[in-house]
Amino acid sequence: QVQLQESGGDTVQIGGSLRLSCAANGYVLSTTYCMAWFRQRPGKQREAVAVIYNGGGNTYYADSVKGRFTISLNYAENTLYMQVNSLNSEDSAMYYCAATIKQSRCLNLATKFDATTPMNYWGQGTQVTVSS
């Protein structure tokens, strides 16, 4: 059974950094997978923040995180990462990783950042809280 497990969320001060991890269990990450990080802030709709595919050769970011977040894949560790820097209060959210093997969905997500794009697999989430 495919499982994605996030970790790395914490409470940090404004301007702080974290590295979020998403371990894949039950299958091996490969270049056929498109993976992404989403987040959902209290009272807000879920939003897509970063997408990676083509073996890590293609990465895309929402404008709100561009220049501060970096998504990456480590195939040896079978893990997706996202380095989040210069955190502000608007970054406080539950962060989720997700994967799809359908290229059309991947392209839709990467070009439109449509958070309603159906993904095949989801993790349970990791909480990031940014405090002043």
Secondary structure by P-SEA (a helix, b strand, c coil): cbbbbbcbbbbbcccbbbbbbbbbcccccccccccbbbbbcccccccccccccccccbbbbcccccccbbbbbbccccbbbbbbccccccccccccccccccaaaaaaaaacccccccccccccbbbbbbcc
